[in-house]
Amino acid sequence: MSDRKNVLIAAVGIFVCYFYFGIIQEKITRGRYGDELQEDGTRGEQFTYVLALVGVQCICNWSFAKAMLVVKHQNQDTTPKVYYASSSLAYLLAMISSNMALRWVAYPMQVVAKSAKPIPVMLLGVLLGRKSYTFRKYMFVLLIVIGVVLFMFKEGKTNSNPLEQERLGQLLLIMSLTMDGLIGAVQERMRQHSSPSAQQMMLAMNGWSTLFLAVPLLATGEAMEFIAFATKYPQMLGHLATLALAGALGQLFIFMMVSSYGALACSVVTTTRKFFTVLCSVVLFGNSLSGRQWIGTVLVFTGLFADMLTSKKGSATAGKTPPKSKNKNETEELVK
């Protein structure tokens, strides 16, 4: 299968799986279970066990990757454990800090901040991951980020929190972005050191993440509270199983993208995923776009297609006189 088909399959897989993942996640975290009258006058009980939810996903992802490795019988993973441990810790910190930020900043601000994810991925990829990018690559990614920001940003004051609390939320978002960049840099080191497969990366990352999560889950008692909630509302388990399946498949496609094409390509896909899902809903339901949103749409498509065309030309030129190298990773970087 050609590289173009591989990257297309991985990108479509990420889009589809996480589109459905978002729907189920919102149903679990924002919906209500049961008909009991609560103190605030609402019916039902809301799910609030975020750490437990992430822990269940990590365990399911680990099991999924383990089963695939047993079937495929791949070579032993020689990636240093410190790479997996550090990237897993950064992954958890990025996810927890971005979710905590929503307590003090409006959701649009979180979306705008996280849409800039390719920027720290590129910067820390250069500083720590020993990557190099062309000036055109920086410009194309910047176009995509600006386009997503213009499309998703909403005018008007949406947050009435005090200034100190809003700054705390913004600090958490900066931390989340920094951790995103650190993850990308470490994953580039992995590719250069041993080129682990998507299944090997998925297995190790989720294994370490589960170990890190076990401590706060047991220390805070959230694990037992989660079990009690699941026992009380068994219908939640069906939603959780669907969420875990979509997350496992989506994460497999993400690691396919990272292991074959690098962290930057993956961050561009995951960043634009939210843009395309919103755009699809606009098209399907006939909602109108503002002038600013149309400008954002043009910028995103311009950045994506320009990057695709220039990358294709670069690969074709390199393919005419492929350099000989004993190092597989070195050959891949030269061809790309």
Secondary structure, DSSP 8 states (H G I E B T S, - for coil): --HHHHHHHHHHHHHHHHHHHHHHHHHHHHSEEEEEE-TTS-EEEE---HHHHHHHHHHHHHHHHHHHHHHHT-------HHHHHHHHHHHHHHHHHHHHHTTTS-HHHHHHHHTTTHHHHHHHHHHTS-----HHHHHHHHHHHHHHHHHH---S----S-HHHHHHHHHHHHHHHHHHHHHHHHHHHHHHHT---HHHHHHHHHHHHHHHHHHHHHHHTHHHHHHHHHHH-THHHHHHHHHHHHHHHHHHHHHHHHHHH-HHHHHHHHHHHHHHHHHHHHHHHT----HHHHHHHHHHHHHHHHHHHHHHHHHHHHHHS----S-HHHHHHHH-
